[in-house]
């Protein structure tokens, strides 16, 4: 049996769906039996008061009914239970029960039974106090040095201390500077109350000061308070601990030492009577409750501290002596004595798991049998060793470094996208104004081969797309089980997306057990990508003849009818004669797709450059899939036109202009905010003066500044939305330029990946790190490495610190020069060897461009950059 698990001596589950908190547990000889054996008193928020007399049970046996001495349901929720000498005329123990608006004191008595049913226990109400204020917690003790009886102090939710001298109400006092109630304790050595205020300070108030302070009822009347002869409530000492406190406890196990223990959110404090820190322990976990108890070593105090990781730590002052695992997270912990067994740990969880446990192990009576002695055969041992070394060498030769479970995933994720749109759209909070916004259903299935703990599914799509629910949390998956969820994807923002792709990611833990018997988990992640249909963002429309932007894609195969490759956009009744197809985007312009009747070409045209991207990508993808099904392996697409750099540069300028506007709005907002705070300070100074001076229109200036701040904030928010749409359009156009360059130069997969990393380095655009400076640095690096023409260019250094440029002229010049170098025969590579790169020029490359022309070339607004293809040096006009 593990040493690091709390041994269950007695346990039970209280009620059904009941809630418990820190003050709901108490341990004492409440029935005054005189045997010194403690009873466990538990109260719940449902009003149940239970008293237990635990007896040891064998493992696997249930709790005996006679262990429950008493169970009664009171009328109100129970906030706290305490046992003390609360009734005058007797020194017997009674139980005090604190409700929200009532304090009740009961006597618990037992009657010896004459039959086998056992003893009978009952409670009798001795007295009660109806509270005028809502109670929070209470403490008790011999206030004022009285002997033979305990007085009760109740703290209300609004900061009033109500003191009761047993059956009578004594007085009430308000704590100064009160905001929220904190834990409360009483120190008999100093006759003071100790609490932790909302200012994160430990405060001590003398009982004598409370008794002679101004009465709480007089606080309500200002004039009467001024005329009152009582003293103002003053604090005895204050200690700032810098965090909120979970609990406060005062202990004095002998006459020489009295300590105040404060359990914070991240620290554990031990204070002297005067508020000085005796010692402090920084905790590396989140504590839930604690209890100090007497130590066997003189001058030290042991403390039990439980945390939210189900671990109970035993400290001797600041030294950790033991750590043990509990079955649940306790909200209260006590130390009790049961049947000559001292030091039993009693814990109570918030859902009613009551347990009595002890530390250590049970003795084992098993004795290992004696092993028969035999002579060692060294030859057999050497043969076995050689066989094992052979197996080790064979295993070391394999280069498979992945674990066996990675070859066949423990948890697999499959995604099925519905081929049809939802009949009833699931779009929520969509900003698209062009009619109803469609949605498409996505079915995600998680299959597990092993036990998967706490699987968490995250569905990610690129904005402006959105999902109806992007996070799913499941219960633990058993082996060979599965979970299925269905969600919908739709267009939320008022712009077209640059990618119709999504990702499903599942994070989970594979359980394992370590040597200390703590159950741990190995974190694992599985993911799956999926593609969304084009009709999610556009719908069929009439083709348009005129357009501002046109692209022509050449193929090496005869043109395919749109009925075959676009069956979801073309009616079958149109037959094979359909050579023109229109796409109307929900948030953009109309895009037209034309197929040539006499040549092997396709033309894509639109009024917006960014709207060409998705249609062009979908066309090439569907053509590749069509010829792949026909086992045609030599299909290829090329582009021989001009790269539309001028229109692309206009999108760059638009995005950069919005970034500049964002900086201006931020500066103006900062200035107006400084002005607004300065006017506020002036007004507050005027209002605080005993003889206030005229405002001199400061209120009017404050209102005008406030309106300017609100207007600037609205303008900045609108500019942010416009910048998001501009960046989405810029990404779409960048994807289009990357595709055209790769088709134009017939780039390989690795070279295309370098090109994508160069022109699309960011998934999101921010003011701290923008697209322009990042792309400029990447393009400049390629120009002086793999695309360099001289040693001078390789010697140039680029600043390692990226900052927002003043304009985009340098970026546009570098992109133009970048395309020039590719047209000249340069190849993209991460290698910096220029000679090797230039020797790898394809046969039939472009005509040599003088170096002087490249360095002196500038961009002329209104012009379109023209580059010759590998096969021709003149521009030809062709009709589709």
RAPE-V708515 format. One record per backbone hydrogen bond with DSSP energy under -0.5 kcal/mol. CO is the residue of the C=O (numbers start at 1). NH is the residue of the N-H. If there is no record, write none. Layout:
BEGIN
co:CO nh:NH
co:CO nh:NH
END
This chain:
BEGIN
co:2 nh:5
co:4 nh:325
co:7 nh:9
co:7 nh:358
co:9 nh:57
co:10 nh:356
co:12 nh:354
co:13 nh:15
co:19 nh:45
co:21 nh:24
co:22 nh:25
co:23 nh:81
co:24 nh:43
co:26 nh:41
co:28 nh:30
co:28 nh:39
co:29 nh:32
co:30 nh:108
co:39 nh:28
co:39 nh:41
co:40 nh:52
co:41 nh:26
co:42 nh:50
co:44 nh:47
co:44 nh:78
co:47 nh:74
co:48 nh:44
co:48 nh:50
co:49 nh:72
co:50 nh:42
co:51 nh:69
co:51 nh:70
co:52 nh:40
co:58 nh:61
co:64 nh:67
co:65 nh:68
co:67 nh:53
co:67 nh:69
co:70 nh:51
co:72 nh:49
co:72 nh:74
co:77 nh:79
co:80 nh:98
co:82 nh:96
co:84 nh:86
co:84 nh:94
co:85 nh:150
co:87 nh:90
co:94 nh:84
co:95 nh:106
co:96 nh:82
co:96 nh:98
co:97 nh:99
co:97 nh:104
co:98 nh:79
co:98 nh:80
co:100 nh:135
co:101 nh:131
co:102 nh:99
co:103 nh:129
co:104 nh:97
co:105 nh:126
co:105 nh:127
co:106 nh:95
co:107 nh:109
co:107 nh:124
co:109 nh:122
co:111 nh:120
co:115 nh:118
co:120 nh:111
co:122 nh:109
co:124 nh:107
co:124 nh:126
co:127 nh:105
co:129 nh:103
co:129 nh:131
co:134 nh:157
co:137 nh:155
co:139 nh:153
co:141 nh:143
co:141 nh:151
co:142 nh:145
co:143 nh:146
co:151 nh:141
co:152 nh:164
co:153 nh:139
co:154 nh:156
co:154 nh:162
co:155 nh:136
co:155 nh:137
co:156 nh:159
co:159 nh:175
co:160 nh:156
co:160 nh:162
co:161 nh:163
co:161 nh:173
co:162 nh:154
co:163 nh:170
co:163 nh:171
co:164 nh:152
co:164 nh:166
co:165 nh:168
co:168 nh:165
co:171 nh:163
co:172 nh:216
co:173 nh:161
co:175 nh:178
co:183 nh:196
co:185 nh:194
co:186 nh:188
co:187 nh:191
co:187 nh:192
co:191 nh:207
co:192 nh:187
co:193 nh:205
co:194 nh:185
co:195 nh:203
co:197 nh:200
co:200 nh:241
co:200 nh:242
co:201 nh:197
co:201 nh:203
co:202 nh:239
co:203 nh:195
co:204 nh:236
co:204 nh:237
co:205 nh:193
co:206 nh:210
co:207 nh:211
co:208 nh:212
co:209 nh:213
co:210 nh:213
co:212 nh:231
co:215 nh:218
co:216 nh:219
co:217 nh:220
co:218 nh:221
co:220 nh:222
co:221 nh:225
co:222 nh:226
co:223 nh:227
co:224 nh:228
co:231 nh:214
co:237 nh:204
co:239 nh:202
co:239 nh:241
co:244 nh:265
co:247 nh:263
co:249 nh:261
co:251 nh:259
co:257 nh:254
co:259 nh:251
co:259 nh:261
co:260 nh:271
co:261 nh:249
co:262 nh:264
co:262 nh:269
co:263 nh:246
co:263 nh:247
co:266 nh:283
co:267 nh:264
co:268 nh:281
co:269 nh:262
co:270 nh:278
co:270 nh:279
co:271 nh:260
co:272 nh:275
co:276 nh:272
co:279 nh:270
co:281 nh:268
co:281 nh:283
co:285 nh:287
co:286 nh:308
co:289 nh:306
co:291 nh:304
co:293 nh:302
co:296 nh:298
co:297 nh:300
co:300 nh:295
co:301 nh:317
co:302 nh:293
co:303 nh:305
co:303 nh:315
co:304 nh:291
co:305 nh:313
co:306 nh:288
co:306 nh:289
co:307 nh:310
co:310 nh:326
co:311 nh:307
co:311 nh:313
co:312 nh:324
co:313 nh:305
co:313 nh:315
co:314 nh:321
co:314 nh:322
co:315 nh:303
co:315 nh:317
co:316 nh:318
co:316 nh:319
co:319 nh:316
co:319 nh:321
co:322 nh:314
co:324 nh:312
co:325 nh:6
co:328 nh:330
co:329 nh:350
co:332 nh:348
co:334 nh:346
co:336 nh:344
co:337 nh:38
co:338 nh:341
co:340 nh:342
co:341 nh:338
co:344 nh:336
co:344 nh:346
co:345 nh:347
co:345 nh:357
co:346 nh:334
co:347 nh:355
co:348 nh:331
co:348 nh:332
co:349 nh:352
co:350 nh:20
co:352 nh:14
co:352 nh:354
co:353 nh:349
co:353 nh:355
co:354 nh:12
co:355 nh:347
co:355 nh:357
co:356 nh:9
co:356 nh:10
co:357 nh:345
co:358 nh:7
co:363 nh:365
co:376 nh:378
co:377 nh:381
co:378 nh:382
co:379 nh:383
co:380 nh:384
co:381 nh:385
co:382 nh:386
co:383 nh:387
co:384 nh:388
co:385 nh:389
co:386 nh:390
co:387 nh:391
co:388 nh:392
co:389 nh:393
co:390 nh:394
co:391 nh:395
co:392 nh:396
co:393 nh:397
co:394 nh:398
co:399 nh:401
co:403 nh:406
co:403 nh:407
co:404 nh:407
co:404 nh:408
co:407 nh:409
co:410 nh:449
co:410 nh:450
co:412 nh:447
co:414 nh:445
co:416 nh:443
co:420 nh:441
co:423 nh:425
co:433 nh:435
co:436 nh:438
co:438 nh:491
co:439 nh:422
co:440 nh:489
co:441 nh:418
co:442 nh:444
co:442 nh:487
co:443 nh:416
co:444 nh:485
co:445 nh:414
co:445 nh:447
co:446 nh:483
co:447 nh:412
co:448 nh:480
co:448 nh:481
co:450 nh:452
co:451 nh:453
co:451 nh:511
co:452 nh:477
co:453 nh:509
co:455 nh:474
co:456 nh:507
co:457 nh:472
co:458 nh:460
co:458 nh:505
co:460 nh:503
co:462 nh:465
co:464 nh:492
co:464 nh:493
co:466 nh:490
co:470 nh:459
co:472 nh:457
co:477 nh:452
co:478 nh:481
co:481 nh:448
co:483 nh:446
co:485 nh:444
co:487 nh:442
co:488 nh:468
co:489 nh:440
co:490 nh:466
co:490 nh:492
co:492 nh:431
co:493 nh:495
co:500 nh:532
co:501 nh:462
co:502 nh:530
co:503 nh:460
co:504 nh:528
co:505 nh:458
co:506 nh:526
co:507 nh:456
co:508 nh:524
co:509 nh:453
co:509 nh:511
co:510 nh:522
co:512 nh:520
co:514 nh:517
co:518 nh:514
co:518 nh:520
co:520 nh:512
co:521 nh:523
co:522 nh:510
co:524 nh:508
co:526 nh:506
co:528 nh:504
co:530 nh:502
co:533 nh:536
co:534 nh:537
co:534 nh:538
co:537 nh:586
co:539 nh:584
co:541 nh:582
co:549 nh:606
co:551 nh:604
co:552 nh:554
co:552 nh:640
co:553 nh:602
co:554 nh:638
co:561 nh:564
co:561 nh:565
co:562 nh:566
co:566 nh:569
co:566 nh:570
co:571 nh:574
co:572 nh:575
co:574 nh:577
co:575 nh:578
co:577 nh:579
co:578 nh:562
co:579 nh:595
co:581 nh:593
co:582 nh:541
co:583 nh:585
co:583 nh:591
co:584 nh:539
co:589 nh:585
co:590 nh:607
co:591 nh:583
co:592 nh:605
co:593 nh:581
co:594 nh:603
co:599 nh:601
co:600 nh:555
co:601 nh:596
co:602 nh:553
co:603 nh:594
co:604 nh:551
co:605 nh:592
co:606 nh:549
co:609 nh:612
co:610 nh:613
co:611 nh:615
co:612 nh:616
co:613 nh:617
co:614 nh:618
co:615 nh:619
co:616 nh:620
co:617 nh:621
co:618 nh:622
co:619 nh:623
co:620 nh:624
co:621 nh:625
co:622 nh:626
co:623 nh:627
co:624 nh:628
co:625 nh:629
co:626 nh:630
co:627 nh:632
co:628 nh:631
co:631 nh:633
co:636 nh:556
co:638 nh:554
co:643 nh:645
co:644 nh:648
co:645 nh:649
co:646 nh:650
co:647 nh:651
co:648 nh:652
co:649 nh:653
co:650 nh:654
co:651 nh:655
co:652 nh:656
co:653 nh:657
co:654 nh:658
co:655 nh:659
co:656 nh:660
co:657 nh:661
co:658 nh:662
co:659 nh:663
co:660 nh:664
co:661 nh:665
co:662 nh:666
co:663 nh:667
co:664 nh:668
co:665 nh:669
co:666 nh:670
co:667 nh:671
co:668 nh:672
co:669 nh:673
co:670 nh:674
co:671 nh:675
co:672 nh:676
co:673 nh:677
co:674 nh:678
co:675 nh:679
co:676 nh:680
co:677 nh:681
co:678 nh:682
co:679 nh:683
co:680 nh:684
co:681 nh:685
co:682 nh:686
co:683 nh:687
co:684 nh:688
co:685 nh:689
co:686 nh:689
co:689 nh:692
co:695 nh:698
co:697 nh:701
co:698 nh:702
co:699 nh:703
co:700 nh:704
co:701 nh:705
co:702 nh:706
co:703 nh:707
co:704 nh:708
co:705 nh:709
co:706 nh:710
co:707 nh:711
co:708 nh:712
co:709 nh:713
co:710 nh:714
co:711 nh:715
co:712 nh:716
co:713 nh:717
co:714 nh:718
co:715 nh:719
co:716 nh:720
co:717 nh:721
co:718 nh:722
co:719 nh:723
co:720 nh:724
co:721 nh:725
co:722 nh:726
co:723 nh:727
co:724 nh:728
co:725 nh:729
co:726 nh:730
co:727 nh:731
co:728 nh:732
co:729 nh:733
co:730 nh:734
co:731 nh:735
co:732 nh:736
co:733 nh:737
co:734 nh:738
co:735 nh:739
co:736 nh:740
co:737 nh:741
co:738 nh:742
co:739 nh:743
co:740 nh:744
co:741 nh:745
co:742 nh:746
co:742 nh:747
co:743 nh:639
co:748 nh:752
co:749 nh:753
co:750 nh:754
co:751 nh:755
co:752 nh:756
co:753 nh:757
co:754 nh:758
co:755 nh:759
co:756 nh:760
co:769 nh:766
co:770 nh:774
co:771 nh:775
co:772 nh:776
co:773 nh:777
co:774 nh:778
co:775 nh:779
co:776 nh:780
co:777 nh:781
co:778 nh:782
co:779 nh:783
co:780 nh:784
co:782 nh:785
co:782 nh:787
co:785 nh:788
co:790 nh:794
co:791 nh:795
co:792 nh:796
co:793 nh:796
co:800 nh:802
co:808 nh:812
co:809 nh:813
co:810 nh:814
co:811 nh:815
co:812 nh:816
co:813 nh:817
co:814 nh:818
co:815 nh:819
co:816 nh:820
co:817 nh:821
co:818 nh:822
co:819 nh:823
co:820 nh:824
co:821 nh:825
co:821 nh:826
co:822 nh:825
co:823 nh:846
co:832 nh:834
co:833 nh:837
co:834 nh:838
co:835 nh:839
co:837 nh:840
co:838 nh:841
co:842 nh:845
co:848 nh:850
co:850 nh:854
co:851 nh:855
co:852 nh:856
co:853 nh:857
co:858 nh:860
co:859 nh:861
co:860 nh:863
co:872 nh:869
co:876 nh:878
co:880 nh:597
END
